[in-house]
């Protein structure tokens, strides 16, 4: 492992990481069901499907919001964009 450097770039927010982890866990559960021949499908799909759906909804909403509302707070400005601190 690298010491002293973060695992994720600074543009990743904590909620994004949780959504990706939830999505991957839901997909892992579905792959487990497919590998076992849907033997435990009745109760595990009650867990896996909401995990996948809520994480996808979060990821898509968070990705679409900057289009309408501008960049997220704490985000780095892109080239050519100015911040409020630059105007002072």
DAURLIN-V733984 format. One record per backbone hydrogen bond with DSSP energy under -0.5 kcal/mol. NH is the residue of the N-H (numbers start at 1). CO is the residue of the C=O. If there is no record, write none. Layout:
BEGIN
nh = {NH/NH}
co = {CO/CO}
END
This chain:
BEGIN
nh = {12/17/18/19/20/21/22/23/24/25/26/27/28/29/30/31/32/33/34/35/36/37/38/41/44/45/47/48/49/51/52/53/54/55/56/57/58/59/60/61/62/63/64/65/66/67/68/68/69/70/75/81/86/87/87/88/88}
co = {9/13/14/15/16/17/18/19/20/21/22/23/24/25/26/27/28/29/30/31/32/34/33/38/40/41/44/44/45/47/48/49/50/51/52/53/54/55/56/57/58/59/60/61/62/64/64/65/65/66/72/78/83/83/84/84/85}
END
